Amino acid sequence: MDKKDKTTIMIGVGSRPEGEPLAEELGMAEEADAEMYAAMAPRGDFTSRGLSPLVRGTNALLPIFGQTPDYPELGDSLDVLPTDFVRILAMFQAAVDDAIEADVVRDEMKIVLDNVRDDTALMTIGSKLEMLAKDKEFKRFLSEDAPEEEMEEGYEEAEEEMSSDQMDDMFMSRM
């Protein structure tokens, strides 16, 4: 690969060099994103009794999402969960919501971060994550490329419905 072909991807708030195209807009979007996750972060009196099972459950589920199971322990006590950890939990929450909607997992598996205030709630979520990591139907659901297939099918249908004369007319009308 030539040096010309290399692309640099910068992640994180404020990691874009000044003067780059869209640097300011991206920075503002990243800050807004970080603020959103910080606002939804559970707050309470958390100890290792609840934090350890939550991290263990998270690390059990991360490989299913194509990530390494190496999230570090969160320590002995916290008042608020770290923003990067909340991002992971929000990803899990969205996937579980989709799976519930598709009748792949039961409603009881729903992950709700709003009510998390103590170690018991953390342990409950940690247990759910570990159960989901072992759930074959959930794994199969996540491995499906349903949205991509739907887009391709919709594209093929639209392409088949329009004749070449109709397509030419459409292009000509846009000129």
C-alpha angles and dihedrals in degrees: 000000000000122000087248091061096054119106123198117215116196120196129192140046112307095003095122117098114242115258094033114130110270091000093134094046092047091048092052091047091050091049091050089049092050091048091051093054092043089053093051093046112120114248126201146095101309124178134178087268089073102021096058096056090046092053090044090053091046092052090048091055101039096081090059087060091050095256131122115259095234107112105146125237112273097226135250099302141006137175094203133020115247117262095238090053091049088054089058092047090049089053089052091045093054093047092049091048089053091048092050090050089051091049092243096123133023123263089246089070092065113128113222117184096177095079098043108123106135147026093272091062091047091050090050092053091044090054092049091051092052091049091049090050088059096042108109094196092052091049090049091048092053093047093055117100093216099148093048092047091049091052092050092047091049090049093050092048092050091047093051094047094058119070120218090253090053091048091050090050091050092051093046092051090056093054 
